[in-house]
Amino acid sequence: YVMWWKRYTLFESRTAEAQVSEMGFKNNILIMALFVALPTIELIRSYLKMLLSHGEEDQCFFNSRCLTGLGPFHDFARMFSNIGYVLSGVAFIRIVLRHRSHTHRILENLSSDSVGVNRHYGLLLSLGYGLSIQGVMSFLYHMCPNSATIRFDMMFMYVLSVTAVICVWGLRHGHVTHHVYPTIGLIGSALLLAEFRLWVNHLTFWLVMSFSYAFLLFTTTVLMARFGIWSFCK
């Protein structure tokens, strides 16, 4: 596993593969958002239809004491509050684009060997896109909050967390970047694991998780002691 991760996950940042990988993060996040939003909208539409047409109010769990409705939306205030996520994501993307443009102008007359750590603008753009998409998913969740729709909202919390960790890694190790497909696969594995918890005995699940976590701590400790690093790459 360590050799596979080393071979397929890390690329030299100056190669063409690294540029494709960074663009792949943004493109794959947008594709994930599209294919998640379509079933989410259809599911919420069916819930709202049962709520409005048949009076089945148990389909959606609203806080009735502080509802502010607008038209067919029972809790429009909480839906509108997610505009902050979207605007923050747009502002972050704008800042990254301006920083990239300004940096490229400065580096036009400089060699790549005379500058510091390379920045992964593709990853930073992915973080901005993910933040905006998180606002959209949270908006859809608050249309009809329940145990099913919250999973679509939580999905992009996983995506944002992994993307943020990779961005922090890139600040320290600017000469490498992560390949998009193993990383997206890691996100999918985390989502499947979170779903798997609901289908098995809690004791069995936490035993497996505890042993896996202990194994991860042991391997990272060995790597730190042997190579002076904490990751699965050398």
Rosetta blueprint (number, residue, H / E / L):
1 Y L
2 V H
3 M H
4 W H
5 W H
6 K H
7 R H
8 Y H
9 T H
10 L E
11 F E
12 E E
13 S L
14 R L
15 T L
16 A H
17 E H
18 A H
19 Q H
20 V H
21 S H
22 E H
23 M H
24 G H
25 F H
26 K H
27 N H
28 N H
29 I H
30 L H
31 I H
32 M H
33 A H
34 L H
35 F H
36 V H
37 A H
38 L H
39 P H
40 T H
41 I H
42 E H
43 L H
44 I H
45 R H
46 S H
47 Y H
48 L H
49 K H
50 M H
51 L H
52 L H
53 S H
54 H H
55 G L
56 E L
57 E H
58 D H
59 Q H
60 C L
61 F L
62 F L
63 N L
64 S H
65 R H
66 C H
67 L L
68 T L
69 G L
70 L E
71 G L
72 P L
73 F E
74 H L
75 D L
76 F H
77 A H
78 R H
79 M H
80 F H
81 S H
82 N L
83 I H
84 G H
85 Y H
86 V H
87 L H
88 S H
89 G H
90 V H
91 A H
92 F H
93 I H
94 R H
95 I H
96 V H
97 L H
98 R H
99 H H
100 R H
101 S H
102 H H
103 T H
104 H H
105 R H
106 I H
107 L H
108 E H
109 N H
110 L L
111 S L
112 S H
113 D H
114 S H
115 V L
116 G L
117 V L
118 N L
119 R L
120 H L
121 Y H
122 G H
123 L H
124 L H
125 L H
126 S H
127 L H
128 G H
129 Y H
130 G H
131 L H
132 S H
133 I H
134 Q H
135 G H
136 V H
137 M H
138 S H
139 F H
140 L H
141 Y H
142 H L
143 M L
144 C L
145 P L
146 N L
147 S L
148 A L
149 T H
150 I H
151 R H
152 F H
153 D H
154 M H
155 M H
156 F H
157 M H
158 Y H
159 V H
160 L H
161 S H
162 V H
163 T H
164 A H
165 V H
166 I H
167 C H
168 V H
169 W H
170 G H
171 L H
172 R H
173 H L
174 G L
175 H L
176 V E
177 T E
178 H E
179 H L
180 V H
181 Y H
182 P H
183 T H
184 I H
185 G H
186 L H
187 I H
188 G H
189 S H
190 A H
191 L H
192 L H
193 L H
194 A H
195 E H
196 F H
197 R L
198 L L
199 W L
200 V L
201 N L
202 H H
203 L H
204 T H
205 F H
206 W H
207 L H
208 V H
209 M H
210 S H
211 F H
212 S H
213 Y H
214 A H
215 F H
216 L H
217 L H
218 F H
219 T H
220 T H
221 T H
222 V H
223 L H
224 M H
225 A H
226 R H
227 F H
228 G L
229 I L
230 W L
231 S L
232 F L
233 C L
234 K L
